[in-house]
Amino acid sequence: MQKTEIKAAGTGDVQELGMLVNSAYRGESSKAGWTTEAHFLDGIRIDIEALRELIEMQGSVILTAIEDGKIIGCVNLQKQGSKLYLGMLTVSPLIQARGIGKELLKASEVYAVKQLCGSIVMTVISIRSELIEWYKRRGYNLTGEKKAFPSDNARLGLPRQNLELAVMEKYLT
C-alpha cells in the first residue's frame, strides 16, 4: 500500500479539489463508488469559488490525502466554538474502500484535539443509511437533530426529492 500524506489544501488546489469532490458525489463517475448522491441530487457538489471560500475562511481548513502528488481525498473542517464541524469527506470513487476515508477521519480527530474542540459534528443526508452506519462504526452518533437540506442553493446541488440532514456527533476524549 502506498504512503498517504495528509496536508492542508491551498488556493492553488481548488481545481483539483473541485474535480475530485464532484467526481465522488455527482454524475456518472460517482457511481463507481459508494458515496454517490447522483440518484437524488442533480448538478455539482461544489463549485471552485465555494472551495476557495472554504480554504480562505477563518477557522476552516481542507485537509487533503495525497499519493504520488495527486489529491485522492479531502475533508473540510470548521471550528465552531468548542466543536469542529466536519464536512465534504471525499475519496476518489476509483479507490474507495482502501481506508483513505478512515485516515482522513483520524486526521480530523487529531486536528480537533489540537484546536481544543471537545467534539466533532457533521450533517449527513438522512436517507444515506449506509453512510450513517459507516460513521456509527467510527464512534459518531445520531443526535436526533434534523436540518432542512438547503434546496435553494444550486452551488450544493439540486434535490430531486425532499431531503433532510441528520446531525451526528462524536465526543473526543
N, C-alpha and C positions, 0 to 999 in steps of 0.2 A: 504494500500500500504506500502511496506517495505521501510525502510530508506536506501537511496543510499549514500555511501561515495565516494567522489571524491578525488583521491590522485595520486601522480606521481608514475610511474612504476619504478622498479629497474631491474637490470640484472637478478635477480632471478625469475622474472615474464615472461621471454621470452617464455618458453614452453607453459604456459597457454595462453599468448597473441597470439602466433602463431596458436594454435588450435582455439581460438575464431575468429580471423580475417579470417582465411582460411574457417572456417565453415560458416561465414556470406557472403562471396563473391563467393566461388567456390565450385563445387561438388554438390552432391545430397542434403546434409544438408542445403546448402544455399537457396534451392528452397522453404524452409519453410517460408522464409522472403521475403521482397520486395526489398532488396538490392542486390540480386544475380546478378553476372556478368557471371554466368555459361553458358548462351546462346551464348555469343560472345567472351569468353576468356577461354582457357584451362590452365591447370597447377594450381599452387598455387598462392595465392595473395601476400604472403611474406614468406621468409624463416627466420629461427631462427637467423642466422648471421646478416641479414639485420635489424631485430628488435633490436638486441644487438647494432648494429652501431647507430641506431636512438636514443637509450637511452643514449649512451655514447657521441654522437656528441655535440660539443659546441653549445649552443643556441637552443637545441632541447629537448623536453620533451614529454613523452607519459602520458597523463592523463588517469586514469582508473576509471571506475564506478564499485563499489564493493558492493555486497549484500551477506550477510551470509558468508563472507570470500572468495567469488568467484568473479572473474573478469567477469562482464557481458557486459561491453562496454569499448571502449577506443577511443582516438583521439591523433594524433601526431601533435605537434605544433613546428614550427621552426621560430625563429626570423630572419628576413631578412631585416636589416636596420630598417626603421620606419614601416615596415609591418610585420605581423605574418602570416606565411603560415600554413594552416590547411589541414591536410590530414588523410586518413585512419580512418575516423569517422566510428565506428563499434558498433553495438549492436547485441547480440546473436539473431539469427533468430527465436529462440523459444519464445522470449519475446519482439519482436519489436512492435511498436505502443503503448507502455506504457509510453512514454515521456522521456525515458532514453537518447535518442539522443538529445532531446531538452536540457536536463540537461547538457550534455557534451558540447553542443554548447554554452550555457550560461556560463559555467565554462571557456571555451576557450576565450570568450569575456572579462571576468573578468581578466583572465591571460594576455591577450593582453594589456589591460589598465595598469596593473601593470608593464608590460615590456615597457611602453611608446610607444606603437605601435598605429598609427592612423587608421589602417585598418587591416582587415583580408582578405587574398586572398586564393583561392583554385582553383584546376582544377577538372572538372567533365567530364567524358566521355560524349561527346556531344549528343549521342543517348539516354542518360538516362534522358528523358524529365520529368519523374515523380520525379526524384531526383532533377533536376534543379528547378522544381516548388516548391518542399519542401523547398529548400534553399531560393527561392524568397519570400516565405511566412514568412521567418525569417529575411528579410531585405537584403539579398545578391542579387546582380545584375550581369547580364552578362556584361562583359566589351567590348565584341566584339572581343577580342583577342582569337586566337586559337593556339594550340600547337599540334605537332605530338605526337601520343601515342608512347612510347618507345618500339617498337615491337621487338627490338633485345635483350631485357633483360628478359631471362627466369625466373629470380627471381621475376618478376612482373606479369608473366602470358604470354601466347602465344595467340595472337589475331587470331580469326577465320575469321576476315574481317578487312578492313582498318578502323582504329579508330582515332579520334582526340579528344583532350581535350579542353573544353571551360573554359575560365578563369572567375571566379566570384569574386566579392569583396564587402565587407561591410565596410563603414566608421563608425568609432566609435566616439561618442560624449563625 
